[in-house]
Amino acid sequence: MTDTLTASPAHTVPGPLIRLDAQDNTAVARVAIAAGTDLGDGLVALSDVPAGHKVATRHIARGAPVLKYATVIGFAGEDCPPGTYLHAHNVLMDEVQKDYRFAQDYRAPDLLPPEQRATFLGYARGDGRVGTRNYIGVFITVNCAATVARRIATHFDEDRLADFPNVDGVVPFIHQQGCGMEGTGEAMDLLHRTLAGYIRHPNVAGALVVSLGCERNNLDRFFRDTALESGKMLHTVRMQDVGGTAAAIAEGKAAILAMLPEANTATRTPQSAEHITVGLQCGGSDGFSGLSANPALGRAVDLLTRNGGTAILSEFPELYGIEHTLTARAKDEATGRAILDRIRWWLDYTDGKDVQMQGVVGPGNMQGGLANVIEKALGGAKKGGSSGIQAVYRYAEPVTAHGLVLMDTPGYDPVAATGQIAGGANLIAFTTGRGSCFGSYPAPTIKLASNTPMYTKMLGDMDINCGTVIDGATTLDALGETIFARILATASGEATKSEAAGVGADEFAPWPIGVTG
């Protein structure tokens, strides 16, 4: 498969269309195109085409496959002469016979020798993992403790942390669950895994867990089921036991104050890039996301995995339609079948519901040029680069494999990123075409803009402009190196735009599956 964006020299004046593969019968409008525009090679636009949307480059008969990146993204709902504007009105979804080709395209990472691997400045923890930040977290077992946790964390402002310069902050992790749900089962297991994953996270030096006392997510059972133990850097407060809100706030402040000196002893030291785990996210995607930001991030992922690091590709509902390309990249048939098991779970879970797995993407995606979930999935999967898939994890499970792995999460960004961080991601790389303002704690988020106009408009939120590929000013390979360098710099402590804006604490969102009342 040829990607012309990679091969284009930086000095070439770009034409109005981006052609992605010789097999394609579509091309993407680099800029807004007016009806009657000469598109080259005898092709004329038959109607106006917005930037990021598609044009037929040859005749597509009604019912024939519509191809992008040599992959079927739908079928023509009508005869489409060359120059026809292609979108949801005439690109229709239908069943495609898929060849899963388990492990046939598997490619192991071309690992560099340990002495040649890139390094960053990180916090070495006692369990062998390495942090990219150094926070103290305030957690709750149930939403009834939310106000107490917020007031405890808010107390430790910049002035009160001045004597602890190695501590990045005290952050509350608030959620809406913990009661009104089954006491056992999948929902509680998900909540337990998520909370325990954050408490044990390499970016969390110490933790305080606040409970009400009578909730379904019982504090003692939570600690027992997750093998957590109270100690010097893990404290608990039960509001009902200590005498209510004011008393719990006072006791929580004292617990944090006791942990700060120890947390402050952590210092950054040179560490191998093999200790970096990046959660891959995309939100507010447009027609350029799969052409610039996503494949450029994929190039950076290839560099990361070559250096022994790990990348987590998630958002399973947004991989539907191209799962056969992933099963072919799995390291073995068992891993490939694990991918299909999760896709089938989602098909059952969403059956009859008005969600994008049934074909229709969100309004922003539609306006940005994505006709359906298959086209969205095709672009989204490019965040994972080209190396083989080593393992498949359920939501918030600890990620232990190195290389490219999958984690089953919903497509909703805060919920998906929360699962990845709980699994051990110490960085998030987030691509966006429409302009997501997402941030996260304790793992920082690097945001990559797919197009220059949005990047320019939202400079306060975007870290890297990947629109330079669309503009013809750089190549995907060069941009991948830029992103990898930013990953190393961010892991070493360089602040991201979302960190500078203080965005992230409210984006902690454990998957609320199975809440029953």
Backbone torsions as a table, in degrees:
resi	resn	phi	psi	omega
1	MET	NA	124.6	-178.0
2	THR	-93.7	132.1	176.0
3	ASP	-112.7	103.0	-174.0
4	THR	-67.7	-19.5	178.1
5	LEU	-67.8	-30.0	178.9
6	THR	-71.6	-39.6	-172.3
7	ALA	-83.3	-18.8	-175.0
8	SER	-63.9	125.7	176.4
9	PRO	-67.3	149.5	-173.4
10	ALA	-63.7	-24.3	-174.6
11	HIS	-89.8	-4.8	-177.3
12	THR	-68.4	134.5	174.4
13	VAL	-75.8	117.4	-173.8
14	PRO	-71.9	144.5	175.1
15	GLY	-84.0	-177.5	-176.7
16	PRO	-73.9	-18.8	-177.2
17	LEU	-117.6	147.7	172.8
18	ILE	-109.2	116.1	-179.9
19	ARG	-99.9	125.2	-167.9
20	LEU	-98.8	-33.8	-177.2
21	ASP	-154.3	144.0	-177.6
22	ALA	-61.4	-26.1	-179.4
23	GLN	-80.0	-15.5	-174.1
24	ASP	-67.3	148.8	169.9
25	ASN	-110.0	18.6	177.3
26	THR	-133.8	160.7	169.3
27	ALA	-142.5	161.5	-175.7
28	VAL	-105.8	135.3	178.9
29	ALA	-71.5	117.8	178.9
30	ARG	-68.9	-34.4	179.2
31	VAL	-135.1	169.6	174.7
32	ALA	-62.2	133.7	-175.8
33	ILE	-118.0	132.2	178.4
34	ALA	-89.2	148.9	175.9
35	ALA	-54.5	137.5	180.0
36	GLY	91.1	-5.0	-179.3
37	THR	-67.0	134.8	173.9
38	ASP	-76.0	116.7	-176.2
39	LEU	-97.0	2.1	-179.8
40	GLY	92.3	157.6	179.0
41	ASP	56.0	32.6	177.8
42	GLY	77.4	8.1	-178.0
43	LEU	-94.1	132.1	179.8
44	VAL	-126.3	133.9	178.9
45	ALA	-67.2	125.7	-178.8
46	LEU	-84.7	-14.3	177.6
47	SER	-157.2	173.3	176.2
48	ASP	-63.8	141.9	179.2
49	VAL	-131.5	118.0	178.2
50	PRO	-67.0	155.3	176.4
51	ALA	-58.6	136.8	178.8
52	GLY	88.5	-6.8	179.7
53	HIS	-96.0	176.1	-168.7
54	LYS	-108.9	153.0	176.2
55	VAL	-128.8	139.4	173.2
56	ALA	-71.9	128.8	-179.2
57	THR	-97.5	-12.0	171.7
58	ARG	-151.1	170.7	-175.1
59	HIS	-63.7	131.5	175.8
60	ILE	-120.6	111.1	-178.4
61	ALA	-70.2	152.6	177.3
62	ARG	-54.6	130.0	-179.3
63	GLY	88.2	-8.3	-179.3
64	ALA	-80.7	153.1	-179.9
65	PRO	-64.6	143.2	171.2
66	VAL	-102.2	123.5	-170.8
67	LEU	-111.9	131.8	172.5
68	LYS	-136.8	132.1	-172.5
69	TYR	52.6	37.5	178.9
70	ALA	58.2	26.4	179.4
71	THR	-126.4	140.2	179.1
72	VAL	-71.9	119.4	177.2
73	ILE	-105.8	-0.3	179.1
74	GLY	158.7	-169.8	-177.7
75	PHE	-131.6	144.0	-176.9
76	ALA	-64.4	125.8	179.3
77	GLY	-82.4	-5.6	179.5
78	GLU	-159.9	167.6	173.4
79	ASP	-63.9	128.9	-175.9
80	CYS	-121.9	99.0	177.1
81	PRO	-66.1	162.5	175.0
82	PRO	-54.5	136.6	-178.8
83	GLY	94.0	-1.8	-180.0
84	THR	-72.2	137.9	172.9
85	TYR	-72.5	124.3	-177.0
86	LEU	-110.2	124.9	175.6
87	HIS	-157.1	-161.5	-173.3
88	ALA	-61.0	-23.6	-177.9
89	HIS	-72.4	-23.9	-179.5
90	ASN	-134.8	9.6	171.1
91	VAL	-116.0	105.4	-171.6
92	LEU	-107.5	144.6	177.0
93	MET	-83.0	146.8	173.6
94	ASP	-157.9	168.7	-180.0
95	GLU	-65.5	137.0	175.7
96	VAL	-119.7	131.0	176.2
97	GLN	-70.4	121.0	-174.0
98	LYS	-109.3	136.5	174.4
99	ASP	-101.6	108.7	-172.9
100	TYR	-75.6	-22.3	169.3
101	ARG	43.0	52.3	-174.2
102	PHE	-49.2	121.4	171.8
103	ALA	67.0	4.7	-175.1
104	GLN	-71.1	-24.7	178.2
105	ASP	-106.7	15.2	-177.2
106	TYR	-62.0	134.5	177.4
107	ARG	-135.1	114.8	179.6
108	ALA	-69.4	147.1	176.8
109	PRO	-58.9	138.1	176.1
110	ASP	-82.6	80.8	-171.0
111	LEU	-67.0	134.6	170.8
112	LEU	-75.8	150.3	173.2
113	PRO	-59.5	147.4	-176.4
114	PRO	-50.8	-37.9	-176.6
115	GLU	-73.0	-14.4	-179.6
116	GLN	-100.3	-1.2	-174.4
117	ARG	-76.8	148.9	177.2
118	ALA	-62.7	157.6	-179.4
119	THR	-128.8	163.2	173.6
120	PHE	-144.7	171.3	178.4
121	LEU	-98.9	109.2	-175.6
122	GLY	-130.6	174.8	179.8
123	TYR	-98.7	108.0	178.4
124	ALA	-74.2	126.0	179.5
125	ARG	-101.8	164.5	-175.2
126	GLY	-64.8	-23.3	-178.2
127	ASP	-90.3	6.9	178.7
128	GLY	94.9	-13.1	176.9
129	ARG	-81.7	166.6	-175.5
130	VAL	-130.4	131.1	178.7
131	GLY	-92.7	153.2	173.7
132	THR	-104.1	-11.1	175.9
133	ARG	-140.9	171.0	-174.8
134	ASN	-138.4	85.2	-176.2
135	TYR	-110.2	160.8	161.7
136	ILE	-109.8	131.6	-176.8
137	GLY	-108.3	143.5	173.9
138	VAL	-112.7	116.1	-173.4
139	PHE	-113.9	159.3	178.3
140	ILE	-129.0	146.4	173.9
141	THR	-82.7	-24.4	-174.6
142	VAL	-150.3	151.6	-177.4
143	ASN	-61.8	-21.2	177.9
144	CYS	-59.0	-19.5	-179.5
145	ALA	-99.6	9.5	-172.6
146	ALA	-63.2	-46.3	-177.4
147	THR	-63.2	-42.2	178.8
148	VAL	-59.3	-46.8	-178.7
149	ALA	-63.0	-42.1	-179.9
150	ARG	-63.5	-43.1	-177.0
151	ARG	-70.1	-33.4	175.3
152	ILE	-63.5	-49.9	-177.3
153	ALA	-66.0	-41.5	-178.7
154	THR	-61.9	-30.7	179.9
155	HIS	-57.7	-33.6	-174.7
156	PHE	-91.8	73.0	-179.7
157	ASP	-82.0	-173.8	-176.9
158	GLU	-59.2	-39.7	-179.4
159	ASP	-66.2	-42.8	-177.2
160	ARG	-74.3	-17.6	177.4
161	LEU	-97.8	4.5	-176.7
162	ALA	-60.1	-30.9	179.9
163	ASP	-82.2	0.1	-177.8
164	PHE	-129.2	67.1	-170.9
165	PRO	-64.5	-19.7	-179.2
166	ASN	-87.6	-2.2	177.7
167	VAL	-97.8	123.4	-176.2
168	ASP	-75.2	-20.4	178.6
169	GLY	156.9	171.7	173.7
170	VAL	-114.8	118.8	-169.7
171	VAL	-120.0	131.8	173.6
172	PRO	-86.0	137.2	177.2
173	PHE	-114.3	98.5	-171.1
174	ILE	-103.2	138.0	175.4
175	HIS	-137.6	173.8	-174.3
176	GLN	-103.7	9.2	-171.7
177	GLN	-108.3	-166.3	175.0
178	GLY	109.3	-18.9	175.0
179	CYS	-149.4	174.9	-175.8
180	GLY	62.7	31.7	-178.4
181	MET	-148.8	166.8	177.6
182	GLU	-60.7	141.1	179.6
183	GLY	-72.6	-23.3	177.2
184	THR	-135.7	169.7	178.2
185	GLY	108.9	-170.2	-171.1
186	GLU	-61.8	-41.8	-177.6
187	ALA	-61.9	-46.7	179.7
188	MET	-69.0	-36.8	177.4
189	ASP	-60.8	-42.7	178.5
190	LEU	-61.3	-44.5	-179.6
191	LEU	-64.9	-43.3	178.6
192	HIS	-60.2	-47.8	-178.7
193	ARG	-60.4	-41.2	-176.9
194	THR	-66.6	-50.0	-179.5
195	LEU	-62.7	-45.5	-179.2
196	ALA	-64.5	-36.5	178.9
197	GLY	-64.0	-37.1	177.2
198	TYR	-72.9	-42.1	-179.1
199	ILE	-61.9	-36.7	-179.2
200	ARG	-89.9	0.8	-172.1
201	HIS	-60.4	142.0	180.0
202	PRO	-64.3	-15.7	176.7
203	ASN	-90.0	0.2	179.8
204	VAL	-111.5	112.0	-178.5
205	ALA	-79.3	-30.6	-179.2
206	GLY	-156.0	158.2	-175.6
207	ALA	-143.8	146.1	171.5
208	LEU	-119.8	130.8	178.2
209	VAL	-113.2	121.0	-178.8
210	VAL	-106.8	130.5	176.3
211	SER	-125.9	159.6	172.8
212	LEU	-77.6	-51.8	176.9
213	GLY	135.0	-26.1	-176.3
214	CYS	-118.8	8.8	-172.6
215	GLU	-74.4	160.7	176.2
216	ARG	-60.2	-39.7	176.9
217	ASN	-79.3	74.1	-175.5
218	ASN	-61.1	131.5	-174.8
219	LEU	-60.2	-46.9	-178.1
220	ASP	-63.0	-43.8	-179.2
221	ARG	-68.7	-36.8	176.4
222	PHE	-57.7	-47.6	179.0
223	PHE	-65.0	-41.1	-179.0
224	ARG	-66.0	-45.5	-176.4
225	ASP	-69.0	-24.6	-178.5
226	THR	-107.3	4.0	178.7
227	ALA	59.8	30.9	172.9
228	LEU	-83.0	147.3	179.3
229	GLU	-134.7	130.4	175.5
230	SER	-62.3	148.5	-179.8
231	GLY	-173.8	-158.0	-175.2
232	LYS	-59.1	-36.7	-176.2
233	MET	-115.3	17.3	174.7
234	LEU	-144.1	107.6	-176.4
235	HIS	-115.9	158.9	176.2
236	THR	-131.5	152.7	174.3
237	VAL	-138.7	126.7	172.6
238	ARG	-103.4	118.6	-175.2
239	MET	-60.8	-42.3	-178.0
240	GLN	-69.1	-29.1	-179.0
241	ASP	-77.2	-35.9	-173.5
242	VAL	-90.6	-9.2	175.6
243	GLY	113.2	18.0	173.2
244	GLY	108.2	-165.5	-170.1
245	THR	-61.6	-56.0	-175.5
246	ALA	-61.6	-43.1	-179.4
247	ALA	-65.9	-38.4	179.7
248	ALA	-67.2	-38.2	177.2
249	ILE	-63.0	-44.8	-179.6
250	ALA	-63.3	-43.6	-179.3
251	GLU	-68.0	-37.0	178.6
252	GLY	-65.9	-40.7	176.7
253	LYS	-60.1	-41.8	179.8
254	ALA	-64.0	-38.4	179.5
255	ALA	-65.5	-43.3	178.3
256	ILE	-63.7	-44.2	-179.7
257	LEU	-60.0	-34.5	178.8
258	ALA	-70.7	-28.4	-177.9
259	MET	-86.6	-22.8	-173.6
260	LEU	-58.5	-44.5	-179.3
261	PRO	-59.4	-41.0	179.4
262	GLU	-67.5	-44.0	178.8
263	ALA	-60.7	-32.9	-177.4
264	ASN	-73.1	-14.1	178.5
265	THR	-74.4	-15.4	179.5
266	ALA	-67.7	136.2	176.8
267	THR	-133.8	154.7	178.8
268	ARG	-79.1	136.0	176.8
269	THR	-135.5	158.1	-179.7
270	PRO	-61.6	131.7	-178.5
271	GLN	-137.1	150.3	177.9
272	SER	-69.5	146.3	176.9
273	ALA	-63.0	-11.7	176.6
274	GLU	-63.5	-15.8	179.9
275	HIS	-91.3	4.1	177.8
276	ILE	-92.9	128.6	173.4
277	THR	-122.7	118.1	-175.8
278	VAL	-107.9	125.3	170.3
279	GLY	-83.7	126.7	-177.1
280	LEU	-95.8	124.3	-178.0
281	GLN	-133.1	150.9	168.6
282	CYS	-140.7	143.6	-179.6
283	GLY	-154.7	147.0	-174.8
284	GLY	60.2	47.1	-177.3
285	SER	-72.5	153.6	175.2
286	ASP	-133.6	-174.0	-178.2
287	GLY	-66.5	-15.6	178.3
288	PHE	-93.3	-17.2	-175.6
289	SER	-55.7	-44.6	-178.7
290	GLY	-77.7	-2.4	-179.0
291	LEU	-108.4	-24.8	-174.7
292	SER	-124.2	-76.3	-172.0
293	ALA	-62.3	-45.9	-176.8
294	ASN	-66.4	-52.0	178.1
295	PRO	-66.9	-30.6	175.6
296	ALA	-65.2	-42.3	174.7
297	LEU	-62.8	-36.5	175.6
298	GLY	-60.0	-38.1	176.0
299	ARG	-63.1	-40.5	178.0
300	ALA	-66.1	-36.8	176.8
301	VAL	-62.9	-40.8	177.0
302	ASP	-60.2	-39.6	177.0
303	LEU	-67.4	-41.8	179.7
304	LEU	-62.2	-47.9	-178.2
305	THR	-68.3	-30.6	175.4
306	ARG	-65.3	-28.9	177.4
307	ASN	-90.1	12.9	175.0
308	GLY	89.3	0.7	-177.8
309	GLY	-82.0	-176.3	-173.2
310	THR	-130.8	143.1	174.1
311	ALA	-130.6	138.6	-177.5
312	ILE	-112.8	113.3	174.5
313	LEU	-95.7	130.0	-171.8
314	SER	-134.0	-147.9	178.5
315	GLU	56.9	60.9	-173.2
316	PHE	-57.2	-37.9	177.3
317	PRO	-61.3	-20.3	-179.8
318	GLU	-98.1	11.4	170.9
319	LEU	-108.6	-5.8	-178.6
320	TYR	-65.0	134.0	179.8
321	GLY	107.5	-25.4	177.9
322	ILE	-125.1	20.0	-177.4
323	GLU	-62.6	-25.7	179.0
324	HIS	-66.5	-26.4	176.0
325	THR	-73.7	-24.7	179.1
326	LEU	-83.8	-39.8	178.0
327	THR	-61.8	-32.4	177.9
328	ALA	-68.7	-24.9	-179.4
329	ARG	-92.9	-4.1	-179.3
330	ALA	-67.7	151.4	-175.1
331	LYS	-69.9	-23.7	177.7
332	ASP	-158.0	173.9	-176.7
333	GLU	-64.2	-37.1	-179.9
334	ALA	-60.7	-41.6	178.1
335	THR	-66.5	-40.5	177.4
336	GLY	-63.2	-41.0	179.2
337	ARG	-70.1	-28.2	175.0
338	ALA	-64.7	-35.7	175.4
339	ILE	-62.8	-47.8	-179.2
340	LEU	-64.4	-36.6	178.8
341	ASP	-58.8	-42.7	-178.9
342	ARG	-71.9	-37.5	176.2
343	ILE	-61.9	-43.6	-179.7
344	ARG	-66.8	-35.4	175.8
345	TRP	-59.7	-43.8	-179.0
346	TRP	-67.4	-37.4	177.8
347	LEU	-62.5	-41.2	176.9
348	ASP	-67.7	-42.6	-176.0
349	TYR	-64.9	-33.9	-175.4
350	THR	-101.8	3.4	-177.4
351	ASP	-55.8	125.5	178.6
352	GLY	80.6	1.7	-178.5
353	LYS	-99.6	153.0	-179.7
354	ASP	-84.7	75.8	-178.2
355	VAL	-132.5	167.5	-171.3
356	GLN	-71.9	-18.6	175.1
357	MET	-64.1	-18.7	175.3
358	GLN	-89.4	6.9	168.9
359	GLY	121.2	-33.1	-171.5
360	VAL	-94.1	121.5	178.4
361	VAL	-83.4	171.7	-178.2
362	GLY	-67.2	161.8	-178.7
363	PRO	-56.6	-40.8	179.8
364	GLY	-65.3	-41.5	176.8
365	ASN	-61.6	-43.2	-179.1
366	MET	-62.2	-45.4	179.6
367	GLN	-65.6	-28.6	-179.2
368	GLY	-80.9	-7.2	174.7
369	GLY	116.2	2.3	-179.4
370	LEU	-92.7	121.4	-172.3
371	ALA	-80.1	-30.9	-176.0
372	ASN	-163.1	178.8	-175.1
373	VAL	-67.6	-28.4	179.9
374	ILE	-67.1	-44.4	177.0
375	GLU	-63.3	-39.8	177.8
376	LYS	-63.9	-43.4	-179.9
377	ALA	-64.1	-39.1	-179.6
378	LEU	-58.8	-42.6	177.9
379	GLY	-75.1	-40.8	-177.4
380	GLY	-63.0	-37.8	-178.6
381	ALA	-65.5	-20.1	-178.5
382	LYS	-67.9	-14.1	174.2
383	LYS	-61.7	-24.8	-176.0
384	GLY	-82.4	1.1	178.0
385	GLY	69.4	-150.6	-170.9
386	SER	-119.4	-6.2	-175.4
387	SER	-79.5	168.2	-176.4
388	GLY	-69.8	158.4	-179.8
389	ILE	-93.5	121.9	-170.9
390	GLN	-89.4	-29.2	-174.0
391	ALA	-164.5	161.9	175.0
392	VAL	-125.5	127.9	-177.6
393	TYR	-117.1	150.0	170.3
394	ARG	-80.3	170.2	-174.9
395	TYR	-55.2	127.3	173.3
396	ALA	67.5	10.0	175.1
397	GLU	-70.4	145.1	178.3
398	PRO	-61.6	127.3	179.0
399	VAL	-87.8	118.5	-177.7
400	THR	-113.3	-21.6	179.6
401	ALA	-76.8	153.7	172.9
402	HIS	-103.7	155.9	-176.5
403	GLY	101.3	-159.6	179.1
404	LEU	-84.9	127.0	177.7
405	VAL	-130.4	162.5	174.5
406	LEU	-111.3	145.6	171.6
407	MET	-129.9	130.5	179.8
408	ASP	-75.3	111.6	175.3
409	THR	-137.2	161.6	167.9
410	PRO	-64.9	171.4	178.0
411	GLY	-81.7	-16.0	-177.8
412	TYR	-66.5	120.9	-166.2
413	ASP	-55.6	-51.8	-177.9
414	PRO	-60.7	-39.5	179.4
415	VAL	-67.7	-42.5	-179.5
416	ALA	-64.4	-47.3	-179.3
417	ALA	-65.4	-35.8	177.8
418	THR	-60.5	-42.3	177.0
419	GLY	-63.4	-40.4	179.7
420	GLN	-65.7	-42.7	179.8
421	ILE	-65.9	-41.3	176.5
422	ALA	-59.9	-31.8	178.1
423	GLY	-77.2	-9.5	176.0
424	GLY	121.6	2.4	177.5
425	ALA	-61.2	123.6	177.5
426	ASN	-102.3	6.9	170.5
427	LEU	-150.5	153.0	171.0
428	ILE	-122.7	133.5	173.0
429	ALA	-113.3	120.5	-167.2
430	PHE	-124.7	115.1	177.9
431	THR	-95.5	147.2	-179.9
432	THR	-153.1	143.1	177.3
433	GLY	-108.2	-31.8	-179.2
434	ARG	-89.7	-25.0	175.5
435	GLY	117.6	55.6	176.3
436	SER	-66.8	142.3	179.5
437	CYS	-108.0	28.6	-174.8
438	PHE	-64.8	147.7	170.7
439	GLY	-146.1	169.0	-176.6
440	SER	-154.8	148.7	170.0
441	TYR	-125.6	151.8	-2.8
442	PRO	-83.9	-2.9	179.0
443	ALA	-95.9	123.9	-176.1
444	PRO	-71.9	153.2	-179.9
445	THR	-108.3	127.7	172.0
446	ILE	-98.7	124.3	-177.5
447	LYS	-106.0	133.4	-175.7
448	LEU	-118.1	119.3	-178.8
449	ALA	-85.5	136.8	-177.7
450	SER	-83.1	-17.6	-176.0
451	ASN	-144.1	150.3	-174.2
452	THR	-67.1	-41.6	-179.7
453	PRO	-58.4	-44.1	179.3
454	MET	-67.6	-41.9	178.7
455	TYR	-57.6	-44.7	-178.8
456	THR	-65.0	-38.8	-178.8
457	LYS	-71.8	-28.2	-173.3
458	MET	-122.5	46.0	-177.8
459	LEU	-57.8	-30.7	-178.7
460	GLY	-70.9	-11.1	-178.2
461	ASP	-118.3	-22.3	-173.9
462	MET	-96.4	135.0	-179.9
463	ASP	-92.5	-37.0	-176.3
464	ILE	-137.3	136.0	176.3
465	ASN	-93.6	105.7	175.8
466	CYS	-88.1	-3.4	177.0
467	GLY	-66.0	-13.4	177.5
468	THR	-62.3	-25.4	174.9
469	VAL	-67.6	-45.9	178.6
470	ILE	-62.7	-35.9	-179.1
471	ASP	-74.2	-10.2	-178.0
472	GLY	81.0	15.1	-175.8
473	ALA	-91.7	-12.9	179.6
474	THR	-155.8	178.8	178.4
475	THR	-114.3	164.4	177.9
476	LEU	-62.5	-39.4	-180.0
477	ASP	-62.5	-44.7	179.5
478	ALA	-65.5	-40.6	179.6
479	LEU	-67.0	-36.0	175.8
480	GLY	-59.9	-39.4	177.3
481	GLU	-65.9	-37.8	177.1
482	THR	-63.0	-43.6	-179.9
483	ILE	-65.7	-42.7	179.3
484	PHE	-61.9	-41.1	177.6
485	ALA	-62.4	-38.1	178.2
486	ARG	-68.8	-35.8	175.8
487	ILE	-58.9	-46.3	179.3
488	LEU	-63.9	-41.9	-179.4
489	ALA	-66.5	-42.0	178.8
490	THR	-66.2	-41.7	176.9
491	ALA	-61.1	-28.0	180.0
492	SER	-84.8	-2.6	175.7
493	GLY	119.9	-7.7	178.5
494	GLU	-63.3	129.3	-175.9
495	ALA	-73.1	139.5	173.5
496	THR	-86.4	169.5	179.9
497	LYS	-62.9	-39.0	-180.0
498	SER	-67.9	-35.2	176.0
499	GLU	-65.1	-44.0	-180.0
500	ALA	-61.9	-31.3	-179.9
501	ALA	-87.3	-4.5	179.9
502	GLY	72.4	28.9	-178.6
503	VAL	-97.0	132.2	174.2
504	GLY	151.3	-34.7	-175.2
505	ALA	-64.6	-40.8	-178.0
506	ASP	-78.6	-6.0	179.9
507	GLU	-89.5	1.5	172.6
508	PHE	-68.1	116.2	-170.7
509	ALA	-146.6	82.4	175.2
510	PRO	-57.8	144.5	-177.4
511	TRP	-60.7	115.3	-175.8
512	PRO	-87.5	48.5	-178.8
513	ILE	-71.3	140.3	169.5
514	GLY	74.0	16.9	176.2
515	VAL	-68.5	127.3	-171.1
516	THR	-114.7	-22.3	-177.6
517	GLY	92.0	NA	NA
